[in-house]
Amino acid sequence: MKTKIAMAMAAATLAVSANTAQAQVVCVFDLLGTSGDTYAMMKDYALAANGWGAKVTLKPYTDERVASEDFKAGQCDAVALTGMRGRQFNSFVGSLDAIGAIPSNAAARAVMQLVAKPQLAGDMVQSGYEVVGVMPLGSAYLFVNDRSINTLAKAAGKKIAVLDYDKAQAQMVQRVGAQPVSADITTFGGMFNNRQVDIVGAPAIAFKPLELHKGLGAKGAIAKFPILQVTGNIIIRQNKFPAGYGQKSRDWVATQLPRAMTMIDKVEKDIPAKYWMEIPPNDQVGYIKLMREARIELTKSGFYNTKMMSLLKRVRCQQNPSSFECALKDE
């Protein structure tokens, strides 16, 4: 009996070793495919993963929906995609992209450092999936095809592209009396450029690959006021990777924050100055309150994670203690 037990344990050990020794396929979404910045960073990630007991191979995608579906179907052992799409796998990390929750690149850096800490490791795991890295992709701004649309009131009646899997966007659009038009990452750029919608929200990294200058034309502008922070997630099937892999991965990704921030800053500065439109401080207060109301409502309905909303407010108030929201207790 002892011999049988020993043989069974040895077989199990060999099976686990064989599983982790096999190459883990990581599906990587990047609008520019293998020539994009995200894919370039993931190539470095794959090299680093060798030191954590994994053997990562990358599979590029230019359609995020397909990458996500392939991951769910088991064709990938891990996936790199946006936080909004990743919310289905982890609501805690997926709430980083909450409307108005991370108002600056400085706040984004602080938050990304925080979620990499071992103290939050438990929140990284849900239903067998583990978020093993979070990176900033830049603030999302509103692109308008006519710079006269420079207040919330003037957005009323306009058509605005909203991602069909993010309820927050549709709710915000309806709050200002505009018309939400369903889209996804692969279609919203074309809709804007072809005048099917008047307004889209996007980070600066989308400007060049989606040729958004076509939609801006001679009259359009980019409102220089962040509406949310777009994040990138690396998510794994926990049972496909060695024990302890997740924290080692998060630690490494955190070391890449300066690189990511430099890239974001460069991309924003590369957009011609003529396209940027400043929003008066008085108007900004109204936007902040509107986004806050929507965020609270969506948190109450279970769309955003309560613990993450509390954490993000703490970061905002550390960076801007004089903000009106810091004296309030409803978020």
C-alpha positions as CSV (number, residue, x, y, z in Angstrom):
1,M,0.0,0.0,0.0
2,K,2.8,2.4,0.9
3,T,4.5,1.6,-2.4
4,K,1.3,2.4,-4.3
5,I,0.8,5.7,-2.5
6,A,4.4,6.7,-3.2
7,M,4.0,5.8,-6.9
8,A,0.8,7.8,-7.1
9,M,2.4,10.9,-5.5
10,A,5.4,10.6,-7.9
11,A,3.0,10.4,-10.9
12,A,1.1,13.5,-9.7
13,T,4.4,15.4,-9.2
14,L,5.5,14.5,-12.7
15,A,2.2,15.5,-14.2
16,V,2.4,18.9,-12.5
17,S,6.0,19.4,-13.6
18,A,5.1,18.4,-17.2
19,N,2.2,20.9,-17.2
20,T,4.3,23.9,-16.0
21,A,7.1,22.9,-18.3
22,Q,4.9,23.2,-21.4
23,A,4.9,26.5,-23.2
24,Q,2.1,28.8,-21.9
25,V,0.4,30.6,-24.7
26,V,-0.4,34.3,-24.0
27,C,-2.9,36.0,-26.3
28,V,-1.8,39.6,-26.7
29,F,-4.1,42.4,-27.8
30,D,-2.5,45.3,-29.5
31,L,-4.1,47.6,-32.1
32,L,-0.8,47.5,-34.1
33,G,-0.3,43.8,-33.7
34,T,3.4,42.8,-33.4
35,S,4.6,46.3,-34.1
36,G,2.8,47.9,-31.2
37,D,4.2,49.1,-27.8
38,T,2.1,46.6,-25.8
39,Y,3.4,43.7,-27.8
40,A,7.0,45.0,-27.5
41,M,6.6,45.1,-23.7
42,M,5.1,41.6,-23.7
43,K,8.1,40.2,-25.5
44,D,10.3,41.5,-22.6
45,Y,7.7,40.0,-20.2
46,A,8.0,36.6,-21.9
47,L,11.8,36.6,-21.4
48,A,11.4,37.6,-17.7
49,A,8.8,34.8,-17.2
50,N,11.5,32.2,-17.8
51,G,12.9,33.1,-14.4
52,W,9.5,32.4,-12.7
53,G,9.3,28.8,-14.0
54,A,7.1,29.5,-17.1
55,K,7.8,29.2,-20.8
56,V,5.7,31.9,-22.4
57,T,4.9,32.1,-26.1
58,L,3.0,35.1,-27.5
59,K,0.0,35.1,-29.9
60,P,-0.8,38.5,-31.3
61,Y,-4.4,39.8,-31.8
62,T,-5.6,43.1,-33.3
63,D,-9.2,42.3,-32.2
64,E,-9.6,42.4,-28.5
65,R,-13.0,40.6,-28.5
66,V,-11.4,37.6,-30.3
67,A,-8.5,37.5,-27.9
68,S,-10.9,37.5,-24.9
69,E,-13.1,34.7,-26.4
70,D,-10.1,32.6,-27.2
71,F,-8.9,32.9,-23.6
72,K,-12.3,31.9,-22.3
73,A,-12.4,28.9,-24.7
74,G,-9.0,27.7,-23.4
75,Q,-7.0,28.4,-26.5
76,C,-4.8,30.7,-24.5
77,D,-3.4,30.1,-21.0
78,A,-3.2,33.9,-20.4
79,V,-4.3,37.1,-22.1
80,A,-3.2,40.7,-22.2
81,L,-6.1,43.1,-22.8
82,T,-7.7,46.3,-21.5
83,G,-9.1,46.5,-18.0
84,M,-12.6,47.2,-19.3
85,R,-12.6,43.9,-21.2
86,G,-10.8,42.2,-18.3
87,R,-13.6,43.2,-15.8
88,Q,-15.4,39.9,-16.6
89,F,-12.5,38.0,-15.1
90,N,-11.8,40.2,-12.1
91,S,-14.2,42.9,-10.9
92,F,-11.7,44.4,-8.4
93,V,-9.0,45.2,-11.0
94,G,-11.6,45.8,-13.7
95,S,-13.0,48.7,-11.7
96,L,-9.7,50.7,-12.2
97,D,-11.2,52.0,-15.4
98,A,-14.2,53.5,-13.5
99,I,-15.4,56.8,-14.9
100,G,-13.5,59.7,-13.4
101,A,-11.9,57.5,-10.8
102,I,-8.2,58.1,-11.8
103,P,-7.9,61.8,-12.8
104,S,-4.3,62.0,-13.8
105,N,-1.2,60.1,-14.8
106,A,0.3,60.7,-11.4
107,A,-2.6,59.1,-9.7
108,A,-2.4,56.2,-12.2
109,R,1.2,55.6,-11.2
110,A,0.3,55.5,-7.5
111,V,-2.6,53.1,-8.1
112,M,-0.6,50.7,-10.3
113,Q,2.1,50.5,-7.6
114,L,-0.5,49.8,-5.0
115,V,-2.2,47.0,-6.8
116,A,1.1,45.2,-7.3
117,K,1.7,44.9,-3.5
118,P,1.4,41.4,-1.9
119,Q,-1.2,42.8,0.5
120,L,-3.7,42.8,-2.3
121,A,-2.7,39.5,-3.8
122,G,-6.0,37.9,-2.7
123,D,-8.0,40.4,-4.7
124,M,-6.1,39.5,-7.8
125,V,-7.7,36.0,-7.9
126,Q,-11.3,35.3,-8.9
127,S,-12.8,32.0,-10.1
128,G,-9.5,30.5,-11.1
129,Y,-8.3,33.6,-13.0
130,E,-5.5,35.7,-11.6
131,V,-4.5,39.2,-12.7
132,V,-0.7,39.1,-12.8
133,G,0.0,42.6,-14.0
134,V,-1.7,46.0,-14.4
135,M,-0.3,48.7,-16.7
136,P,-1.5,52.2,-17.5
137,L,-2.4,52.8,-21.2
138,G,-3.1,56.5,-20.7
139,S,-6.0,58.8,-19.9
140,A,-9.1,58.7,-22.2
141,Y,-10.1,62.0,-23.7
142,L,-13.2,63.1,-25.6
143,F,-12.6,63.6,-29.3
144,V,-15.2,65.9,-30.9
145,N,-15.7,66.6,-34.6
146,D,-16.6,70.2,-33.9
147,R,-14.7,72.2,-31.2
148,S,-17.8,74.2,-30.5
149,I,-19.0,71.2,-28.5
150,N,-17.1,72.5,-25.5
151,T,-19.6,72.1,-22.7
152,L,-21.9,69.4,-21.5
153,A,-25.0,71.3,-22.6
154,K,-23.7,71.4,-26.2
155,A,-23.2,67.6,-26.2
156,A,-27.0,67.2,-25.8
157,G,-28.5,65.5,-28.9
158,K,-25.1,64.4,-30.3
159,K,-24.2,60.9,-31.1
160,I,-21.5,59.4,-28.9
161,A,-19.8,56.0,-29.5
162,V,-19.9,53.8,-26.4
163,L,-18.2,50.4,-25.8
164,D,-21.1,47.9,-25.8
165,Y,-19.6,46.0,-22.8
166,D,-19.2,49.1,-20.5
167,K,-22.5,50.2,-19.0
168,A,-20.9,53.3,-17.5
169,Q,-20.3,54.9,-20.8
170,A,-23.9,54.6,-22.0
171,Q,-25.1,55.9,-18.6
172,M,-22.9,59.0,-18.8
173,V,-24.0,59.7,-22.3
174,Q,-27.7,59.5,-21.4
175,R,-27.1,61.8,-18.4
176,V,-26.0,64.6,-20.6
177,G,-28.9,64.1,-23.0
178,A,-26.7,62.7,-25.8
179,Q,-27.4,59.5,-27.9
180,P,-25.2,56.5,-27.2
181,V,-24.2,54.4,-30.2
182,S,-22.9,50.9,-29.6
183,A,-19.4,50.2,-30.7
184,D,-16.2,48.3,-29.8
185,I,-12.5,48.9,-30.0
186,T,-12.3,47.8,-33.6
187,T,-15.2,49.9,-34.9
188,F,-15.4,53.2,-32.9
189,G,-12.5,54.8,-34.8
190,G,-14.1,54.2,-38.2
191,M,-17.5,55.4,-36.9
192,F,-15.9,58.7,-35.8
193,N,-13.9,59.1,-39.0
194,N,-16.9,58.4,-41.2
195,R,-19.2,60.9,-39.2
196,Q,-21.5,58.2,-37.9
197,V,-20.9,59.6,-34.4
198,D,-19.9,63.1,-33.3
199,I,-17.9,62.2,-30.2
200,V,-15.7,59.3,-29.1
201,G,-13.6,58.7,-26.0
202,A,-10.1,57.3,-26.5
203,P,-6.6,57.4,-25.1
204,A,-3.8,59.2,-27.0
205,I,-2.4,55.8,-28.1
206,A,-5.4,55.3,-30.3
207,F,-4.9,58.6,-32.2
208,K,-2.3,57.3,-34.8
209,P,-3.3,53.7,-35.4
210,L,-7.0,54.6,-35.7
211,E,-6.2,57.7,-37.8
212,L,-8.6,59.8,-35.6
213,H,-7.2,63.0,-37.2
214,K,-9.6,62.1,-40.1
215,G,-12.6,62.4,-37.8
216,L,-11.3,65.6,-36.2
217,G,-10.9,67.2,-39.6
218,A,-10.4,71.0,-39.6
219,K,-13.1,71.8,-37.0
220,G,-12.6,69.0,-34.4
221,A,-10.7,68.9,-31.1
222,I,-9.6,66.8,-28.2
223,A,-10.9,68.0,-24.8
224,K,-7.9,68.1,-22.5
225,F,-9.7,66.6,-19.5
226,P,-9.3,62.9,-18.6
227,I,-12.6,61.0,-18.3
228,L,-11.0,57.7,-17.2
229,Q,-7.8,55.9,-17.1
230,V,-7.4,53.1,-19.6
231,T,-5.5,50.1,-18.2
232,G,-3.9,47.0,-19.6
233,N,-4.2,43.7,-17.7
234,I,-2.3,40.4,-17.9
235,I,-4.6,37.6,-16.7
236,I,-3.7,34.0,-16.4
237,R,-5.5,30.7,-15.7
238,Q,-3.9,30.0,-12.3
239,N,-3.7,26.2,-12.8
240,K,-1.6,26.6,-15.9
241,F,1.3,28.4,-14.2
242,P,3.7,27.6,-11.4
243,A,2.8,28.4,-7.7
244,G,3.9,31.9,-6.8
245,Y,4.0,33.0,-10.4
246,G,1.4,35.8,-10.0
247,Q,3.3,37.9,-7.4
248,K,6.6,37.6,-9.2
249,S,4.8,38.7,-12.4
250,R,3.1,41.7,-10.7
251,D,6.5,42.7,-9.1
252,W,8.1,42.7,-12.5
253,V,5.3,44.6,-14.2
254,A,5.5,47.3,-11.5
255,T,9.1,47.9,-12.5
256,Q,8.0,48.7,-16.0
257,L,5.8,51.7,-14.8
258,P,8.4,54.4,-15.7
259,R,8.7,52.9,-19.2
260,A,4.9,52.9,-19.6
261,M,4.5,56.5,-18.3
262,T,7.3,57.7,-20.6
263,M,5.5,56.1,-23.6
264,I,2.2,57.7,-22.7
265,D,3.7,61.1,-22.3
266,K,5.5,60.8,-25.6
267,V,2.3,59.7,-27.4
268,E,0.3,62.6,-26.0
269,K,3.0,65.1,-26.9
270,D,3.2,63.7,-30.4
271,I,-0.4,64.7,-31.1
272,P,-0.3,68.2,-32.9
273,A,-1.0,71.0,-30.4
274,K,-3.8,72.4,-32.7
275,Y,-6.1,69.5,-31.8
276,W,-6.0,70.0,-28.0
277,M,-8.8,72.1,-26.4
278,E,-8.6,73.3,-22.8
279,I,-11.6,72.9,-20.6
280,P,-12.2,75.9,-18.2
281,P,-11.7,75.0,-14.5
282,N,-15.3,76.0,-13.6
283,D,-16.6,73.5,-16.2
284,Q,-14.3,70.8,-14.9
285,V,-16.0,70.8,-11.5
286,G,-19.3,70.0,-13.2
287,Y,-17.8,67.1,-15.1
288,I,-16.2,65.7,-11.9
289,K,-19.5,65.8,-10.0
290,L,-21.4,64.2,-12.9
291,M,-18.8,61.4,-13.2
292,R,-18.8,60.9,-9.4
293,E,-22.6,60.5,-9.3
294,A,-22.5,58.0,-12.1
295,R,-19.7,56.1,-10.4
296,I,-21.6,55.9,-7.1
297,E,-24.7,54.7,-8.8
298,L,-22.9,52.0,-10.7
299,T,-21.1,50.9,-7.6
300,K,-24.4,50.5,-5.8
301,S,-25.7,48.4,-8.6
302,G,-22.7,46.1,-8.4
303,F,-21.0,47.1,-11.7
304,Y,-18.0,48.6,-9.9
305,N,-16.2,46.9,-7.0
306,T,-16.8,48.7,-3.7
307,K,-13.4,48.0,-2.2
308,M,-11.6,49.4,-5.3
309,M,-13.8,52.5,-5.3
310,S,-12.8,53.2,-1.7
311,L,-9.1,52.6,-2.5
312,L,-9.2,54.9,-5.5
313,K,-10.9,57.7,-3.5
314,R,-8.1,57.4,-1.0
315,V,-5.5,57.9,-3.7
316,R,-7.3,60.9,-5.2
317,C,-7.6,62.6,-1.8
318,Q,-3.9,61.9,-1.0
319,Q,-3.1,63.7,-4.2
320,N,-5.7,66.5,-3.9
321,P,-6.7,66.8,-0.2
322,S,-8.7,70.0,-0.9
323,S,-11.1,68.3,-3.3
324,F,-14.8,68.6,-2.2
325,E,-15.2,64.8,-2.3
326,C,-12.7,64.2,0.5
327,A,-15.1,65.4,3.1
328,L,-17.9,63.1,1.9
329,K,-18.5,59.6,3.0
330,D,-20.6,58.1,0.2
331,E,-17.9,56.5,-1.8
